[in-house]
Amino acid sequence: MRAILFSSLAAVAVIASIASAPAHAQAVGGVSITRGGGNVNVARGAFSGASQSIATIGGTALRGGRAITNGGNNRNIALGRDSFAGQDVTTVGGLASGRGARALTFGGNNTNVARGFGSTALQSITTQGGTALGRGAVALTAGGFNSNVAAGRFSEADQQVLTLGGTAVGRGSKNLVFGGLNQNKALGFGSTASQSVVTVGQ
């Protein structure tokens, strides 16, 4: 149920960003940089499976503003026999408008590992960048420093992190949203760990 909710919120964020974007994503003098994250997807154990889905949508920079979207530093590894590691990361850049305004969205530093025999590690990260308007305004959204590990035999770790950036309006205003330092581990025999983190900037 939580996974469906997070996926729905991610879809709404993506659709909203696309609908609100102007015809030209980058105006004269603006800067918009999108990298898409450093992705690693490895299935190393016997009969193991690793599934990775990464979506990165760049932000909008208008009139000298900056919008930088990285998409996270993603790792997805299944090491144990019959283990499975599933990772889903969605990053949507913010909006920077006005002289010196900045909207920085990183999408979190994500790690997803299933190490034990028959273990399962599921990770879902959604990061929606904030809005910076006005001279010198800053909106920074990090999305959390995420780690999801299922190391024990038949253990399962489920992690869901949703970070929504805030809005900075006015000269010299700032809005910083980080999303927390998240870890989710199931290490014992047949153990289960479930974590759900929601951070909304104002």
PyMOL commands that set and color helices and strands:
alter all, ss='L'
color gray80, all
select helices_A, chain A and resi 2-20
alter helices_A, ss='H'
color red, helices_A
select strands_A, chain A and resi 31-34+40-43+49-57+60-62+66-69+75-78+84-92+95-97+102-105+111-114+120-128+131-133+138-141+145-150+156-164+167-169+174-177+181-186+192-200
alter strands_A, ss='S'
color yellow, strands_A
deselect
rebuild
show_as cartoon
